[in-house]
Structures are given as structure tokens and as C-alpha cells.
């Protein structure tokens, strides 16, 4: 079992979700995040005051998958999120030692679904 964490541009969320659905990956957790990377932020002026924005808006997607869904999930995220520009995001793949479904008490790959 693996936990796949993707940090993507907010405007690409719809494309990533569609690519995941096409790959038969339906279960995910999505949350808003702030972060800094190679984009290094930007400056903006509001009522004459210049403000430097260093933490940019991102979307964090977390997906727990069994081993046979790891590569299709990664490929779907890349397909939906890639623009070819700096700031497309990152994908992290982490070992998931245990998963427990609270409702039934199932453990492991069966709990992921």
C-alpha cells in the first residue's frame, strides 16, 4: 500500500480529477495549501502598498492505493496537472504500513477499497 501526495496548481484540479476518474481512481482527499518552490512568489500592489507574496496557493491531493494502482495514479496526476511550466507541482509516494476502515474494522488493502 502507498500514500500518494500531490501538490498541484489550483486551476488544474478539475483536469486531475477527470484523469484520475478515467484511471478508475475515485477516492481522494483534497485540501488547500500554501507553499514555496522554484516560482519564488511575486509582488502585488494594493492601494499603493507593495506586498511580496512568497507562499503561493496550491492544492494538496492525498490518495491511498494498493500496489497495482500506484503507477496508473501517478500517470493520471501527471496527465492532468502538467502544463510544462515551473510550478506544475510535485508527487510524493510514501509507504503506507497500515490502513483501517473504521466502519467495518477491515485492515490493509481491503480497507483502501
Number of C-alpha atoms within 10 A of each C-alpha: 19 20 17 20 20 22 25 26 18 15 11 17 19 12 16 20 19 17 21 23 14 12 16 13 18 12 13 14 10 14 10 12 15 12 14 14 12 8 14 12 13 11 9 10 9 7 5 7 8 10 11 11 12 15 15 16 15 23 20 21 21 19 19 26 21 16 10 10 15 17 11 16 21 18 13 21 26 20 15 18 24 17 13 7 8 10 18 17 19 13 16 12 15 12 10 14 9 12 16 14 13 9 7 8 9 14 13 15 16 11 17 17 12
